[in-house]
């Protein structure tokens, strides 16, 4: 028997519940920011080298699959406005175990991603301040984000709004610059003329064959981590019946502009074989355009992108702990809200974990292999969360047929399309077994679920004794 959740509108200690202070403007930009990760800015060079021009199809396919996952999530959240996030509907529709596994796995996803972001922020800061100790930017970033998030949820929305705006301006500028260079047949210092023909005149769209195309999925899937963030803002969105559908429905357009067009612009100006895996192709395009400040500008953009991701992680992990605590699946103290209706103890705990992880990665001599392992583990865990959203939708269609019939925001394709998306995630898991570094992550990840299974038995026994 689990602990009863406090009545709607109250936290566990009598404080008001999470407040609906995020406006449509905030929700739209949080959704966009979640769809544009550091993986696009820094990881696109490696994906282009692996898949060639076919990488545009990789991002488009992943984006469309995740759009349908978000549509399923949207219908579920709007079917019952008492659902605060996907923890609630997974626990309700699949059973308490699903809420426990979803919540803690999603918390761990963002902690892992946040650790990588904090380390990245330290590295990007070295560009301007090479003599600054590595720990200083990491400590400063976490301290700043903690301080700002402790104030009000509206301030989180405002910070994320401007972080996302920087990323949007940078990508629109890149697409615009690339189109101008193609339109004027720009001649690069290396003797290459900017043209769309670069996409197919060097080995075709699939220069490395089918296996090269498949290899792109391994890295590209991580670039979309965080797209589901709009679902964790549901409890704090004003008028969710209007703002959530608008945010989710704009996902296809965002993917076309921010992923497909950006990659087309890069490969039209710089032939795909010339793209260096270890460098950001965004920087290279602006350098070719004759903008000497490009390196500094893009460094700032990538820095804000990492800070945006870390900010999202701090926000979402604290809300996950709040939801878990209300159900008795986390320490009850995490259900306490501050006077600003912010889950402050969850924020403090998540930020402490970020700093601990940043310290551990700082003292490890070889971070590259560890970073690949960690981000692949994160991608696998995200796919687990996305899969549970789909399984919850299938259960909802079976158990809540009347709610589905009354829904004004039905998922297109319904259960059949959910099964297609689940098959896609299973296929990506198979692809992860092909490379040594990603295979290691695939082998290591079950340890997390074993740990959760043990913890869940302990929580259930404690709840039964309490009942």
N, C-alpha and C positions, 0 to 999 in steps of 0.2 A: 504494500500500500504506500503510495507516494505522498509527500507532504502536499496539503492543499495549497493552491496558489492564492495569494491575496485577492480580494475582490478587484474587479476592473476599476481603475482609477486610483488605486493605492499601492504603494510599495510595501515591503515587508515590515517597515517600521513606521507606518502611518504617513509617510511623505506622499505627496502626489505622484502619480505615475509619470512615465516619460511624456513630455509635452509635445504637441503637434505644432512645432515652430518652424519647420522647413517649408519654404514656399515652392511654387512651381519652378521659379528661377533656380533655386538651390537644387531641387531634385533633378532637373534637366542637366545641370552642369556636373552634379555628382555622378550621374549615369554616364555622361561623356568622359569624365575623368577616369571612371572605372574601366572604360573600354579602351583607354589609351595608357598603356603601362610603359615602364622603363624598357620592357622587352622589345617594344617597337623601335625606340630610339637607339638602343644599344645592341639588340639581338638581330635586327633586320639584316645586318651585314653578313652574319653567319648563315641565316636562312637563305639569302640570295645565293651565296656560294654553294650551298647544298643542292638547292632545287632549281636554280636559274630562274628564268621568267615565269615558270609555272608556280612560283611562290605566291603570285597574285591569286591563283585558284585555291591554294592552301588556306590563305587568310579568309577568302570569301566563303569557302566551305565551312570552316570552323565558326565563322561569324554567323552564318545562317543557322547552323545547328544550335548555337547558343541563343540565337533570337527565339527559337521555338522553346528552348528551356525557360527563357524569361517569360514567354507568353503563358506557359504552364504555371509558372510561379505567380504571375499577375492574376490569373483567374482564381488561383487558390487563395491568395491574400485578400482579394476583393470579395470572395465568397463568404468571408466571416471577418469583419473588421476587428474582432477581438484577437486575431492572429497578429502578433507583433513582428514576427519574422518567420523564416522557413523552419526554425526549431519548432515553433508551435504547431504548424500544420503537419509536419512529419511525425511529431509525437502523437497528435490527435488521430491521424489517418493510418499510420503504420505501427504505432505502439510506442510506449515510453522509451524503449531501447533506441529507437530511431532519433528521437529528440536528443537523447544523451550523446549518441555517436555523431549526429550532425553538428550539434553545438560545439562539442569539444574538438572535433576535427576541423571545423571552420575556424575556431579560435587558434588552433595550432597552425593552420594554413597562413593566417595573417601574421602570426608571430615569426614564422620562418621567413615569409616575404618581407616583413618589417626589419628583421635582422639584416637581410641582404640590402635593403634600402638604406639603412643607417650606415652600413659599411660603404655603400656607393656614395653617400653624401660626404663621408670623410675623404674618399678618393677624389671626388669632384672639387672639393674645397682646396685640395692640394694644388689645383691648377693656378689659383690666385695666391695662396699662402703656403708655399712649399715647405716652410720651416715650422709650420704649426704642428704640434703633436697630433697624431691620428685620433687619439681618444677625445680631443677637445671638441671637434665638430659633432661627433656622435653624441656626446654628453649634452652639448648645447642644443642640438636638434630635438632630442627626446624631451629635454627640460622645457623647451619652448612649446612643443606640441602638447605636452601634458598641461602646462599652465593655461594655454588657450582653450583646450577642450574642457578644463575644469570649470570654466566660466559659464557658458550657455551653449545649448545645442545650435542656436541660431548663429553663434560665432563660428562653430565648426562649419556650418553651411556656407558662411561668408568666406572663410579661408579657402575651402575647397572650390568655391566659385571662382576665385581669382587664380588659384593654382591651375585649374582646368582651363581657364581663359588663356593663360600663357601658352599651354600646350596647343590649344586650338589655333592661336595666332601663328605659332611656329610652323604647324603643319600646313595651314592655308598659305602661308608665305612660301613654304617649300614647293607646294603644288603650283602656285602662281608663278614662281621663279622658273620652275621646270617647264611649264607650258610656254612661257615667254622665250626661253632658250631654244625649245623645239621650234616655235613659230619663226624665230629669226635665224634658224640653222646655225646656232652658236658653235664655234670651233674651239675645242678645249686645247690646252697647251700640249696634250699628248697626241693631237692630230685627229681626234674623234669629233664628228659632227653630231650635234644633238638631233635625234630623230626617233620616232616611234618604231622604226624598222629594227632598232637594236633588240626589240622584244622577240623577234622571230628570225633574224638573219644570221644568227650564230648558233647553229645546232637546233633551231626551232624553239618552240615554247617548252619542250621537255628535253633539254640537252643531256641530262644525266639519266634519262629513261624513267621508268615507273618507280624504281627504287630511290632515285634522287628526289622525285616528287614526294614519296612517302617520308623520306628523311626530314623534309621540312616540317612535318606535323609535330615532330618531337619537341622542337623549340618553340614553334609558333603557338602551341596550345597554352604555354605559360604567359604569352603576351596578353591573353584575354583574361587572366586571373584578376578578379575584382569586378567583372562585368555584372555579377549578381549583387553588387553592393546596394543597388537601388532597393533590393528586397529587405535589407537591414534598416533602411530609413523609413519603412512603411509606418512604424509606430509613431514617428515624429514628423510625418508629412501632413500639412494642411490639405484638406480635401483630397485624400488618397484616391477616391474614385475617378478624379479627373487627372491628377498629376502622374500617377503610376502608369496608366495606359499611354499617356503622351510620351513619357520617358522611354517606355519599352518599345513603342511603335517607331520611334526614331532611330532604333539600333541599326537597321539595314542601311539607312542613309549615312550614319556615322561610319560604318564599316567601309562603305564605298569611298567616302571622302578621306577618312583618316588612315586607312590601311591600303586599299587597292590603288587609289589615285596617287598616294604618296610613293608607293613602290613603283608604279608606272613612271612617275616623274623621275625618280632616281635612276631607273634602268634605261630611260630614254636619253638621259644626259650622259651617264657613265655606263658603257657596256657592262653587262653583268659579270663578265670575267675579270673586269678591272676593279670590282668592288672588293675591298680588303675585309676579310672576316672579323679581324680584331678591332676595326675602326667603325665609328658611326658614319654611315653613308650620308646622313643628314649634314654633317660637318663638311664632308667632301664636296657635296653639291654646291653649298654656299661659297666654299673656297674657289671652286671652278667658276662661279658666277662673278668672281672678282671682288668679293666682300672681305677685306682683310680682317674685320672684326668677327668673322663668322665663328671661329673657334670659341671665342669668349661668349658670344651670344648663345650658341648651341650648348655650351657647357652650363650656362645659366638655365637654359630650358630643361636640360636633363637633370640638373640639380633640383629644380622645382618639381619635375616629374617624380623624382625619387621622394622628395618631401611630401608631395601629394599622396603618393602610395603609402608612405609611413603614417601620414595623417589619417587616411582612410582606415589603416590597420588599427591605430589607436582607438578610433571611433567604434569600429565594428566589433573588435574583441571585447571592449567593455560592455557593449550591448548584448553580445552573446553570453557573457558571464552573468549579466543581469537576468536574462531569460532563463538560463540554467539554474540560477539560484532560486528563482520563483518556483521552479518545479522540484526543488530539493536535490538537483543533480550537481550542484556546486555549493561551496560554503554560503550559509545564509547571509553573511556580512556583505556579499557581493550584490545583494538585492537592496541594500540601503542606498537611497538617493540623497544627494546634497540639497541644499536649499534652492539651488538652481535647477533641480530635477535632472541632475547628471549622475550616472552611476560612478561616483568618484573612487570607490575602493577598487572596482574593476579596472578603472583607468590606471590607478597606481600600480596594481599587480601586473598588468600587461606591459606598462612602461619599464617596470623592474626586470621583466623577462627579456624585453628588447635590449636593455643595457647589459644583462648577463650574457646574452647570446653574442652581442657585439664584442664584448670583452673576450669571450672564448674564441671567436673567429679572428680577433686581432692577434692573439698569441700563437695561432696556428701558422707555421711558416708558409705552407703552400695553400693559398686560399682558392686557387682556380679550380682544382679538382673538387674541393669541398663545396664551392659555390655551385658547380654543375650538379653535384649530388643533391644538395639542398633544394635547388630550384626544381629539379625533376621530381623529388619527393613531394614538393608543394603542388606541382601540376597534377600528380596522381591523386593527391588528397582533394584537390578542387574537383576533379572528375568524379570522385566518390560523392561529394556534396551535390554536384549537378545531377548525378544519377538518382540520388535519394529524392530530389525535387521531382524528377520524372516519375519515380515509383509512387510518390505521394499522390501525384495527379492521377495515375492509373487507379489507385485505391479510392480516391475521391469520386471518380466516375462510377465506381462500383457501389460505394456506400452512400453517396450524396447525389443521387441522380436528379432529385428535385432542385437542388441548388444549382447544378449545372444547367438544367433547363431554364432556370430563371436568370442565369448569368447574362450580363450585358457585355461581357468581355471574354468570350469563349476562345479557347486555344484552337487555331486552325489545324485540321488533321487529327485532332483528338488523340486517342489511345494509340492508333496505328503509327502516328508520327513520333510519339513518345518511344515506341519500340525501335523505330529507325534510329533515333538519337542515342538510345542505349546501346544499340549494335555498333554505332560509330565510336562511342567511347571504348567499347570492348576492343574494337579494331585498333585504336590508338595505343591501348595497353599492349597489344601484340607487337606493334611497331617499336615500342620502347624496349623490347627485348632484343632488338637487332644490334644495338650499339653497346659497347662495354660499359661506358660511364652511366648511361641511362638504365642498363640492365642491373647495375649495382643498386640503384635507387629502387628499382622494381622489387628486388630481393629484400631490401631493408625495410620497405614500407609496411609489410604485414606486422612487424614488431609493434607499430603504433596501435594497430587494431587489437592485438593480443593484450597490450597494456590497458586499452579502453575496456575490453571485455572483463578483465580482472577488476578494474575500478568499478565497473557497472554492477558486478555482483556484490561488491562491498557496499555500494550506495543503496542497492535494493535491500540488502539485509538490515542496514541501519534504518531505512525507512520502515521496514516491517516491524522492527523492534519499537520504533517511535509510534507506530500505529497501534 
